């Protein structure tokens, strides 16, 4: 079971922690006509918009609570797009207002997680269809179209919205309407789709040079196709695009782009593979490119192997009501160890964490011999900073490799610290599958002799679903853990 969290909007904001099989309303989500969603990479900060009327809500606790933020200068403005930096501190909102039958677009920015806002761009005429920003929030891209006026709308800022440059593509005629845009984490690679009439809808990629020059490349030309939504991985190498309509050669091969399909590229848009029979919808891609999702009317399709295989979920345990999903995002915050790491089991044996299954018992306190039953094993494809804790450190019997934020205990059990702060720990870049354990209660486990925190069942990012409790009476939906040092956890202080 992966630790990706998929968050989607409809009449409420819903979360799924089990690969899209079941969906739970966020406790802080009001009943609204939700339209857009964005947030920090770990899902702690979420910004979402509504329609009729358009309002901006922000959550700082992964959806446990939401508050309305005053963003627009005019109450008649409608939110047309959202973007967030990786840490959730830099936020962007695209607004549109119709004045005497003509639209006016405005871009708003917050540098303090949505507490205060300022207008950083305004333009009469265009419509905004999509926006995105880099992980640091410095590069922000806004695209759309001018309807019948014949002007492209593709704006890029590389200084958090202070100065904007226009991106212009020369074609036989210039009535390009840009429908969707995404960019790599560093903002140096951009991918966008346009629908210019029915004869030349295309997908373009753009590279940003050290001098700030943006170089376009036309990658896909598919007559009669309507591009709907696109997303890319943090590196930009993996791109997923949703479409409606297209040419078809009449056979069952994947050499064409069928109606209502997804296409995926694994080499920055040069080559593409087709995934047929997935309804068009808003798409999302995890930073590592392994988790993908497509939210459409009545269903959500997911992939957890980089788009190779897909499962179309009915979109809920929400009864017989058809859900009109409007937007979707994928977040992840792995706090884990390598799969080969040996864990001290309840019978005194050692077992690689990747081989542990639900229901097995694990030692949680060697002094008392206390054990707990594993409710689930969380796993994730992780790419990022990790640490090597040398053999002999904190009582370890072997070297331990884990993500740098993993809480570990001192040998005397008087305090905890993050693995990156352990004396002698060596930081390095890791790209591998990592694992961790979760019980129906607070707990720990011994990884090669080092005592480590398990994931709190009440942790706001990876809360344990009620159906995974062995004793349903222990489930308390009112308890939410957002702080490592929450006293209800009964654990030593994190220093």
C-alpha positions as a printed Julia matrix, in Angstrom:
495×3 Matrix{Float64}:
   0.0     0.0     0.0
   1.65    3.21   -1.13
   1.89    6.34    0.98
   0.82    8.61   -1.87
  -2.19   10.67   -0.92
  -4.59   11.5    -3.75
  -6.82   14.5    -3.13
  -9.72   15.31   -5.44
 -12.44   17.94   -5.56
 -16.15   17.59   -6.24
 -18.99   18.58   -3.9
 -16.49   18.12   -1.08
 -12.73   17.65   -1.0
 -11.92   13.94   -0.71
  -8.75   12.02    0.17
  -7.68    8.51   -0.75
  -4.83    6.68    0.96
  -5.46    3.27   -0.6
  -4.72    3.89   -4.28
  -8.09    5.39   -5.07
 -10.2     2.45   -3.9
 -11.97    4.38   -1.14
 -12.45    8.1    -0.63
 -13.02   10.0     2.6
 -14.3    13.55    2.93
 -11.72   15.82    4.51
 -12.99   16.74    7.94
 -12.61   20.46    7.26
 -14.13   20.48    3.8
 -17.42   22.36    3.49
 -20.01   21.41    0.89
 -19.12   23.66   -2.06
 -18.88   23.62   -5.83
 -15.1    23.01   -5.84
 -13.21   23.84   -9.04
  -9.4    23.86   -8.52
  -6.89   22.53   -6.01
  -3.13   22.86   -5.39
  -0.79   22.55   -2.44
   2.57   21.76   -0.94
   4.39   18.58   -1.98
   3.6    16.89    1.33
  -0.06   17.93    1.27
   0.11   19.9     4.5
  -0.87   23.19    2.85
  -3.85   23.01    0.48
  -5.4    25.85   -1.5
  -8.73   25.25   -3.22
 -11.33   27.32   -5.03
 -15.09   27.23   -5.44
 -17.58   28.57   -7.95
 -20.99   30.28   -7.58
 -19.6    32.35   -5.93
 -15.84   31.94   -6.31
 -14.04   31.67   -2.97
 -10.51   30.7    -1.98
 -10.03   28.3     0.93
  -6.69   27.36    2.52
  -5.84   24.51    4.88
  -2.58   24.26    6.82
  -3.27   20.83    8.31
  -3.86   18.59    5.29
  -7.56   19.32    5.13
  -8.47   18.95    8.79
  -9.61   22.59    8.81
 -10.16   25.21    6.08
 -10.44   28.99    6.21
 -11.59   31.46    3.56
  -8.96   33.95    2.36
  -9.76   37.32    0.78
  -7.83   37.28   -2.48
  -9.83   38.99   -5.22
 -10.14   42.76   -5.51
 -13.62   42.38   -7.0
 -16.2    39.94   -5.57
 -17.32   39.18   -9.15
 -13.95   37.63  -10.04
 -13.86   33.88  -10.68
 -10.88   31.66   -9.91
  -9.45   30.16  -13.11
  -6.31   28.52  -11.76
  -4.13   27.83   -8.72
  -0.43   27.06   -8.17
   1.72   26.37   -5.11
   5.41   26.1    -4.35
   6.67   22.85   -2.85
   6.7    24.25    0.69
   3.3    25.92    0.32
   4.63   29.4     1.12
   4.33   30.91   -2.36
   0.81   30.68   -3.78
  -0.75   31.97   -6.99
  -4.38   32.52   -7.97
  -5.62   33.35  -11.46
  -8.8    35.41  -11.51
 -11.14   36.43  -14.3
 -13.94   38.95  -14.42
 -16.29   39.73  -17.31
 -16.67   43.48  -17.9
 -19.09   44.52  -20.64
 -18.83   41.07  -22.24
 -15.02   41.18  -22.23
 -12.84   39.23  -19.77
 -10.09   40.73  -17.66
  -7.45   38.44  -16.18
  -5.57   39.13  -12.96
  -2.84   37.1   -11.23
  -2.57   37.27   -7.43
   0.4    36.14   -5.34
   1.04   35.37   -1.69
   4.52   34.95   -0.22
   3.33   33.99    3.25
   1.19   30.88    2.66
  -1.91   32.86    1.82
  -2.03   35.29    4.73
  -1.59   38.38    2.55
  -2.09   38.8    -1.2
  -1.05   41.25   -3.91
  -2.0    41.58   -7.58
   1.1    40.99   -9.72
  -0.41   40.99  -13.22
  -3.52   42.16  -15.04
  -4.5    42.02  -18.71
  -7.75   42.89  -20.51
  -8.94   40.36  -23.03
  -7.46   36.93  -22.26
  -8.97   33.94  -20.56
  -6.81   31.86  -18.2
  -7.1    28.1   -18.68
  -4.12   26.79  -16.71
  -1.25   27.86  -14.47
   1.69   26.25  -12.71
   4.87   27.15  -10.84
   8.27   25.71   -9.97
   9.03   24.04   -6.64
  10.55   27.23   -5.23
   7.73   29.38   -6.59
  10.12   31.61   -8.52
   8.96   30.57  -11.99
   5.23   30.87  -12.66
   3.53   30.19  -16.0
   0.01   31.24  -17.01
  -1.64   30.21  -20.29
  -4.97   30.67  -22.0
  -6.43   32.39  -25.02
  -8.13   35.49  -26.36
 -11.09   33.82  -28.01
 -11.62   35.26  -31.48
  -9.13   38.14  -31.19
  -6.27   36.03  -32.55
  -3.62   36.64  -29.9
  -1.79   34.0   -27.91
  -1.75   34.2   -24.12
   1.38   32.54  -22.66
   3.1    34.46  -19.87
   6.16   33.44  -17.83
   7.7    35.13  -14.81
  11.02   33.97  -13.34
  11.02   36.27  -10.32
   7.8    35.29   -8.51
   5.55   37.41  -10.69
   7.31   40.77  -10.63
   8.39   40.8   -14.29
   6.54   38.88  -17.03
   7.67   37.87  -20.49
   5.5    36.82  -23.37
   6.04   33.48  -25.13
   4.97   33.68  -28.78
   4.77   30.72  -31.16
   4.84   31.33  -34.91
   2.41   29.15  -36.87
   0.48   29.52  -40.12
  -2.05   31.51  -38.17
  -1.7    32.7   -34.6
  -5.06   31.88  -33.01
  -3.47   29.53  -30.48
  -5.53   28.73  -27.42
  -3.32   27.19  -24.75
  -5.32   24.68  -22.7
  -2.93   23.3   -20.08
   0.6    23.82  -18.76
   3.04   22.11  -16.37
   6.71   22.5   -15.52
   9.6    20.67  -13.89
  10.5    21.33  -10.26
  13.31   23.71  -11.25
  11.12   25.53  -13.78
  13.63   24.96  -16.59
  11.37   22.61  -18.57
   7.81   23.54  -19.56
   5.18   21.52  -21.41
   1.93   22.97  -22.76
  -0.92   21.96  -25.04
  -2.87   24.09  -27.47
  -6.07   23.67  -29.46
  -5.88   25.96  -32.48
  -8.93   25.01  -34.5
  -9.36   21.38  -35.57
  -6.42   21.06  -37.93
  -3.36   21.63  -35.77
  -3.8    20.94  -32.03
  -0.34   20.33  -30.59
   1.81   19.64  -27.56
   4.87   21.83  -27.12
   7.87   21.61  -24.82
  10.04   24.55  -23.8
  13.51   24.73  -22.31
  14.65   27.73  -20.33
  18.32   28.62  -20.83
  20.69   30.18  -18.31
  20.09   33.51  -20.03
  16.34   33.14  -19.55
  15.67   32.51  -23.24
  12.72   30.13  -23.72
  13.16   27.73  -26.66
  10.0    25.97  -27.98
   9.78   22.54  -29.63
   6.64   21.14  -31.24
   6.31   17.51  -30.11
   2.86   16.17  -31.04
   0.5    17.07  -33.84
  -2.84   15.21  -33.79
  -5.6    16.51  -36.1
  -9.14   16.57  -34.69
  -7.91   16.06  -31.13
  -8.84   18.24  -28.18
  -6.2    18.35  -25.46
  -7.81   18.53  -22.03
  -5.23   18.44  -19.21
  -1.56   17.61  -18.71
   0.94   17.1   -15.88
   4.61   16.11  -15.53
   7.03   14.64  -13.01
   9.47   16.75  -11.02
  12.24   16.2   -13.57
   9.86   16.87  -16.46
  10.89   13.66  -18.22
   7.52   11.95  -17.63
   4.51   13.74  -19.14
   0.86   12.64  -19.05
  -1.8    14.25  -21.24
  -5.57   13.72  -21.3
  -7.48   14.2   -24.53
 -10.92   14.09  -26.11
 -11.28   13.03  -29.73
  -8.59   12.26  -32.27
  -7.58   10.36  -35.34
  -7.88    6.58  -35.39
  -6.53    4.15  -37.98
  -9.2     1.53  -37.33
  -7.09   -1.2   -35.69
  -6.56   -2.07  -32.04
  -2.9    -1.15  -31.87
  -1.52    1.65  -29.71
   0.02    3.49  -32.65
  -2.67    6.12  -32.77
  -4.44    8.39  -30.3
  -7.91    7.04  -29.65
 -10.92    8.99  -28.53
 -10.9     9.77  -24.8
  -7.41    8.57  -24.02
  -4.24    9.37  -22.14
  -0.86    9.65  -23.8
   2.38    9.38  -21.85
   5.95   10.33  -22.69
   8.98    9.15  -20.74
  11.59   11.23  -22.61
  10.47   14.85  -22.32
   7.81   14.59  -25.01
   9.83   13.09  -27.84
   8.04    9.72  -27.95
   4.54    8.85  -26.75
   2.51    5.77  -25.83
  -1.26    5.64  -25.84
  -3.51    4.45  -23.01
  -6.94    3.9   -24.52
 -10.37    3.76  -22.93
  -9.6     6.11  -20.05
 -12.16    8.89  -19.95
 -10.82   12.39  -20.42
 -10.28   14.32  -17.21
  -7.93   16.38  -15.1
  -4.61   14.58  -14.64
  -1.95   14.6   -11.93
   1.54   13.1   -11.65
   3.66   12.56   -8.55
   7.07   14.16   -8.27
   8.81   10.81   -8.9
   6.58   10.05  -11.91
   5.38    6.74  -10.48
   1.87    7.7    -9.35
  -0.61    9.1   -11.88
  -4.29    9.86  -11.68
  -7.05   11.06  -14.0
 -10.25   12.48  -12.51
 -13.28   12.5   -14.79
 -17.02   12.56  -14.38
 -18.01    9.54  -12.32
 -14.62    7.84  -12.02
 -10.94    8.21  -11.17
  -8.26    6.18  -12.94
  -4.95    5.53  -11.18
  -1.54    4.07  -11.97
   1.22    3.29   -9.5
   3.84    1.96  -11.89
   4.55    5.07  -13.93
   1.55    4.69  -16.22
   2.19    1.11  -17.41
  -1.02   -0.27  -15.93
  -4.18    1.59  -14.97
  -7.17    0.81  -12.79
 -10.41    2.71  -13.3
 -11.96    3.15   -9.88
 -15.66    3.92   -9.51
 -14.38    6.92   -7.58
 -15.71    6.08   -4.23
 -17.32    4.36   -1.39
 -19.82    7.21   -1.77
 -22.91    5.19   -2.54
 -24.85    5.38   -5.78
 -24.33    9.12   -6.33
 -22.29    9.93   -9.45
 -19.44   12.23   -8.51
 -18.38   14.95  -10.91
 -14.68   15.2   -10.1
 -13.19   18.58  -11.07
  -9.52   18.57  -10.05
  -6.94   16.27   -8.48
  -3.47   16.35   -6.92
  -0.98   13.8    -5.61
   1.17   14.36   -2.53
   3.64   12.23   -0.63
   5.81   12.49    2.46
   7.73    9.25    2.9
   9.38    8.71    6.3
  10.77    5.27    5.73
  13.63    2.75    5.48
  14.88    0.51    2.69
  12.93   -2.7     2.09
  15.85   -4.95    3.07
  16.03   -3.39    6.56
  15.48   -6.12    9.17
  12.78   -5.51   11.78
  12.58   -7.22   15.19
   9.4    -9.31   15.11
   7.19  -10.34   18.01
   8.67  -13.85   18.18
  12.23  -12.47   18.37
  13.07  -13.19   14.72
  14.28  -10.61   12.17
  12.35   -9.93    8.99
  12.89   -7.49    6.08
  10.31   -4.73    6.41
   9.15   -5.23    2.8
   8.07   -8.79    3.67
   6.0    -7.87    6.73
   2.25   -8.26    6.22
  -0.79   -6.87    7.96
  -1.6    -8.66   11.22
   1.97   -9.7    12.12
   3.29   -8.62   15.5
   6.37   -6.45   15.94
   8.41   -5.67   19.07
   7.78   -2.06   20.12
   9.77   -2.06   23.4
  12.67   -4.46   23.91
  12.83   -3.84   27.66
   9.25   -4.89   28.32
   8.81   -7.18   25.32
   5.69   -5.26   24.25
   4.41   -5.95   20.75
   1.88   -4.4    18.41
  -0.04   -5.76   15.46
   0.83   -4.18   12.11
  -2.2    -2.44   10.59
  -0.47   -1.72    7.29
   2.92   -1.41    5.63
   3.34    1.88    3.77
   5.64    1.98    0.76
   6.71    4.58   -1.75
   9.12    5.11   -4.61
  11.42    7.71   -3.08
  13.82   10.04   -4.84
  15.59   12.58   -2.66
  17.84   13.17    0.31
  18.46   10.18    2.58
  21.01    9.21    5.25
  23.23    6.27    6.09
  23.39    5.61    9.82
  26.62    3.63   10.39
  26.68    0.25   12.1
  27.06    0.64   15.86
  25.23    3.99   15.97
  22.28    4.14   18.39
  22.71    0.44   19.02
  22.42   -0.6    15.38
  23.7    -4.01   14.36
  23.95   -3.07   10.66
  24.04    0.09    8.59
  20.57    1.65    8.25
  19.48    3.68    5.22
  16.39    5.84    5.69
  14.83    9.11    4.57
  16.38   12.09    6.33
  13.24   13.09    8.27
  12.67    9.71    9.95
  12.37   10.12   13.77
  14.81    7.87   15.66
  15.21    7.33   19.41
  18.25    7.79   21.61
  19.58    4.54   23.09
  18.34    5.47   26.59
  14.93    6.41   25.23
  14.94    9.93   26.67
  14.62   11.87   23.42
  14.08   11.54   19.67
  15.77   13.21   16.71
  15.53   13.24   12.93
  17.84   10.78   11.22
  19.68   13.58    9.4
  20.71   15.0    12.8
  22.19   11.75   14.13
  25.9    12.18   14.85
  27.92   10.37   12.17
  25.01   10.08    9.72
  25.99   10.5     6.06
  23.59   12.29    3.71
  23.26   11.18    0.07
  20.72   11.04   -2.77
  18.52    7.93   -2.86
  16.2     6.56   -5.55
  14.56    3.38   -4.31
  11.43    1.92   -2.71
  11.15    2.71    0.99
   8.84    1.28    3.67
   7.46    2.03    7.11
   4.92    0.56    9.56
   1.64    1.79   11.01
  -0.3     0.33   13.95
  -3.78    1.17   15.2
  -2.02    2.87   18.13
   1.08    4.99   18.55
   4.2     2.85   18.46
   7.78    2.18   17.39
   9.81   -0.58   15.77
  13.44   -1.69   15.81
  15.22   -1.37   12.46
  18.54   -3.23   12.63
  18.51   -2.41   16.36
  17.64    1.31   16.07
  14.34    2.25   17.66
  12.24    4.28   15.2
   8.81    5.87   15.21
   5.99    4.16   13.39
   3.49    6.39   11.58
   0.86    7.72   13.98
  -2.61    6.34   13.15
  -3.84    9.9    13.69
  -1.16   11.58   11.55
  -2.96   14.15    9.4
  -1.11   13.17    6.2
  -1.37    9.37    6.48
  -4.22    8.8     8.89
  -5.14    5.12    9.36
  -8.56    4.44    7.76
 -11.21    3.08   10.09
 -11.57   -0.1     8.05
  -7.94   -1.03    8.86
  -8.45   -0.98   12.63
  -8.53   -4.42   14.25
 -10.58   -2.87   17.05
 -12.9    -0.28   15.49
 -13.53    1.22   18.95
  -9.99    2.61   18.93
 -10.74    4.79   15.9
 -11.33    8.41   16.89
 -11.98   10.74   13.97
 -11.63   13.77   16.26
  -7.99   13.09   17.1
  -5.57   14.68   14.63
  -1.8    14.66   15.09
   0.02   17.5    13.32
   3.0    17.94   15.64
   5.78   15.42   16.3
   5.7    16.49   19.95
   1.95   16.17   20.42
   1.61   15.06   24.06
  -1.14   12.6    23.17
   1.5    10.51   21.38
   3.23    9.68   24.66
   6.68    9.85   23.07
   9.93   11.52   24.15
  10.5    15.05   22.95
  11.92   15.57   19.46
  15.13   17.63   19.65
